[in-house]
Amino acid sequence: MQIKEDPDAVPRKIAKKPKDQTDDADREKIVELLNDAATEPEASRLLDFLSEIQERIVFKDSGLLDDWLDEVVQYQTHVSQDVRKWVVGFIEESCKKDPEILTRVITNLRIMMNDQAISVRKRVIQAMTFLYKLCLKWLCTVKFINENMEAVWQGITEMKNSIIAMVHSDNDGIRTHAIKFMEMLVVAQTHAEESTGSAKSGNGNKDSFSLDDVPMTLKLFRRRKLEDEAQVVLMI
């Protein structure tokens, strides 16, 4: 289920832990940090709180992500562009832990790609250079494609098209990141032997992906269509 965004929303103070959570010290600390963050006016100090929360719910125990993801992502509307950039990075790291989180944050990414700050838009494109391939890998390995996954692919596709169009941007940074995204797309949507000279995808690299990894039976996106798109992008 995707998050519905309210552009006027402000971070809310967490009065208590979710009812279904155990009363352990780590969860108590997360609630304390969220409450501190909600009342912190200084961006640098806020980022300290958010970074500690990330450490606890992403790197230390990613099982907590499901409970606290929304409380952190809501800072995408913060007045500080540094905080908004940080949220993009948080989303990226969270999806590395669990690609299914894309079903909850794709709308947020789409909103932030239209952020008024160029630095935030660049950070989203940078994240998408990783998340696009992650999404491909994820959707190629699940046993069943549900409606949420279809919605994610639609959102990812729309963002992909927007990023490709940014290759003509007047901003050098935006254009550079768009080119890097396109380079990733061409490699991911090409047969491994064509892009690397290897007969196997990625030479054992777990983060690699090529057209060979797309199941022939997958209907959400077809090998031939992805390959054709890569050829078009290569010629831009």
Buried (B, 14 or more C-beta within 10 A) or exposed (E): EBBEBEEEEEBEEBEEBEEEBEEEEEBEEBBEBBBBBBEBEEBEEBBBBBBBBBEBBBEEEBEBBBBBBEBBBBBBBBEBBBBBBBBBBBBBBBBBBBBBBBBBBBBBBBBBBEBEBEEBBBBBBBBBBBBBBBBBBBBBEEEEBEEBBEBBBEBBBEBBEBBBEBBEBEEEBBBBBBBBBBEBBBBBBBBBEBBBEBEEBBEEEEEBBBBBBBEEEEEBBEBEEBBEBBEEBEEE
